[in-house]
Amino acid sequence: MKDRFYIRDAPEYAGESVTVRGWVYNKRSHGKVKFLILRDGTGFMQAVLVEGECTDEALDLFGDLTQESSVIASGTIRKEPRAIGGYEMSLDTLEVVHIAEDYPIQPKEHGPEFLLDNRHLWLRSRRQWAILRVRDALVFSIREYMRENGFVLIDTPILTGSIGEESGTLFKTEYFDQGVAYLAQTGQLYLEAAIFSHNKVFDFGPTFRAEKSKTRRHLTEFWMVDAEVAFCDNYENMDIQEDFIRAIVRKTVERCPEELEILERDAEKLVSEVERPFARITYDEAIELLKSKDFKVEWGSDIGGAAETIISENYDTPVFVYNYPKKIKAFYMKEHPERTELSLCSDLIAPEGYGEIIGGSQREEDIDKLLARIREEKLPEEAYGWYLDLRKFGSVPHSGFGLGVERTVAWVCGIGHIREAIPFPRMIYRLNP
């Protein structure tokens, strides 16, 4: 396997004879010259068959090949700037592994429902290939950042008895004789326990929200990165988030030039958006900005997707909106010391109308204030006994944040709907494939 050729390595093999094991992405003929577009999972390459320069068997097999047939093709690699990927293969021999049946996804326009019904096949398309490779690079960059900056990975539970966010958006299940369990909305509460052991921690995993939303920014199952830091206030928390986003966008762009080109994403613009200091405005300022744009909003209401888009249009960097009204934020967020109607929290809104990608806050470290909020929200106190314990034994100021992976992938890739940013999207009207 070490010496096996992969399309991604074509520049290293110019002038050499190689063998590609992959699938037929497309084909066409031009007189005595025939062209195959092959893919092997690492990239796409044009293979050229010329009568008299390849075997008669290869020419005969060309006519039988259908889209997505699997093949083993051998030939010589040569540089060709006009070809897909900049290199092509002068094909000598061709072996068919399997002739595919009529492939349902043809090189033409298909509706989104058809493509989602065939998501298991749609993943093979060049655009979807590029998106998921960007996602892979982003995930790697996230983990790399956490490792380089002293964060310890803590695997938090998916089944939980504690509510992290809104109780109305929970998936419930019976849990043996323990009563009702919930699919986790966040691993944050458990990360708070871990800071007393490791100081800086993070988790990375699937989260679930039974939110009946059909917007382009919502999924019912999605991946989150949560981070938590001891002895950290809300302003330092925003500093960490800014450094984090700047680093992972830079590294993803560096790792995915081909993929971003396929997606027609302006990589230079993307990097320029994160190079400058991020904008920061208070919730009060955000409301005034929206009103100045004739957007109907009142102080005390949440800032939704349409409002986020308007805010982002006024900045060429990501923008923090901080210090929201307490009544619209989670119970664990610390009360503003001077304006008790506010919470010390922030949302980070991506440029170009991609909406909120991070939510963060300083956590309430005072046990009495935390207990009062739990009671105010009518949450089951017994389920939070362990969480309250954290405020009894060495409580400290601390903060954290959660980044939505799919929303960040959508922004980096420049795609219009979050459903393309995850291999198999789960939405309120879709559970398959």
Buried (B, 14 or more C-beta within 10 A) or exposed (E): EEEEBBBBBBEEBEEEEBBBBBBBBBBEEEEEEBBBBBBBEBBBBBBBBEEEBBBEEBBEBBEEBEBBBBBEBBBBBBEBEEBBBEBBBBBBBBBBEEBEEEBBBEEEEBEEEEBBBBBEBBEBBBBBBBBBBBBBBBBBBBBEBBEEBEBBEBEBBBEBBBBBBEEEBBBEEEEEEEEEBBBBBBBBBBBBBBBBEBBBBBBBBBBBBBBEBEEBBBBBBBBBBBBBBBEBBBBBBBEBBBEBBBBBBBBBBEBBEBBBEBBEBEBEEBBEBBEEEBBBBBBBBBBBBBEEEEBEBEEEEEBEBBBBBBBBEEBBBBBBBBBBBBEEBBBBBBBBEEEEEBBBBBBBBBBBBBBBBBBBBBBBBEBEBBBBBBEEEEBEEEBBEEBEEBBEEEBBBBBBBBBBBBBBBBBBBBBEEBBBBBEBBBBEEBEEE
